[in-house]
Amino acid sequence: MQGKQNSVLFFTLKIFSATGGIEKVCRVASKALFEIFNGNLQIFCMHDKTGDASGNKYFPEKIQRSFEGNKVKASFSAIIAGRKKEVIVLSHINLLPVGWVIKKLNPKAKLVLFTHGIEVWQPLNNRKRKMLHCCDMVFSVSNFTRQKLIDVQGACPAKCFVLNNCLDPFLESKTHLQKPVDLLAKYNLEQTDIIIMTLTRLAITERNKGYDKVIAAIASLQKKSAATIKYLIAGKYTGEEKNFIFKLAETNGVTVILTGFIDDKELPAYFALADMYIMPSKKEGFGITFIEAMYYGLPVIGGNADGSADALDNGKLGIMVNPDSVAEIESAIAKIIHTKTAYIPAKEKLMEKFGFDVYKENLKRLMHI
């Protein structure tokens, strides 16, 4: 598949104009594709603005073309460019109609789709399902999502592959040896407090992330433990959900801290503030924050009912719980409080599973390069 100049087109929604999990995937996938194809890569980004890629560490700015939200221009430009490409990679199923047209015009091109989670867990309409079946390869970030593609969408198992997410190769090294004094003061916390952290957007639609169950588990544990436990939830929140959480916390006698939006650059300090990371979710496609928390030395607790199982390597890197069981969540928290160091995953094992170089080699192998 190599040989032609710019033989690969990576068509994305956002790369640098947002900070979510899918955007993180797009950044590392861009770097991996650029290196795998020896620079023979063009990136079209529908929503990024011109200059968003300036100074980035992942790939040369000149290979990205940004369309600033102009969906029509981005789509037509991708179709025109795609007619001359050998490989078309789509970052999201919402771009599938464009990929389908390219495939019709350029049948020899290999069409590759990335799938992340809930966007493919519910039945697609017949039109989009037919388009999905035209893909040569579909990469899912977890075994859970791959199985959903097969069971719910009727995707061909031979075309569906698991490509776990990875750690960003440019993550800041762990520099905080103790809990940051400035954050302790900001949130009125003590060095001796047991701080449990979750990173998620807070809205009524996000309650399947399990933070309400964590509050209930802490309430129960506090009756049996002498430890002072505080629950820190980082991420944007709606006014409605803020009120819901604080009312739930007050009813249960649990101290909950909502930080609001946290910039990626600030996250290492927040991970250093915490004693453990928890998200007993039922809607994670993978859960990049799990492996980031591990990278910064935190033991993690995740659910066993979604893609979180892959991020925790089926319990080898963290404690898996039934996300509906407050008792299991409580037990997992208690275990970490009692013997925290026993549940901190070894950095070597983490990198062997989720390092960028491993991701790149897996992608290269799957694409038969």
Secondary structure, DSSP 4 states (H G I P E B T S, - for coil): ---STT-EEEEES-SSS--SHHHHHHHHHHHHHHHHTTT-EEEEESSPPTTTTTT-SSS-GGGEEE-TT-HHHHHHHHHHHHTT-SEEEESSGGGHHHHHHHHHH-TTSEEEEEE-SGGGTSPPPHHHHHHHHT-SEEEESSHHHHHHHHHHH---GGGEEE------TTPPPP--SS--HHHHHHTT--TTSEEEEEE--BSGGGGGG-HHHHHHHHHHHHTT--S-EEEEEEB-B-HHHHHHHHHHHHHHT-EEEE-B---GGGHHHHHHH-SEEEE--SS-SS-HHHHHHHHTT--EEEESSSTHHHHTGGGTSSEEE-TT-HHHHHHHHHHHHHSGGGGSPPHHHHHHHH-HHHHHHHHHHHTT-
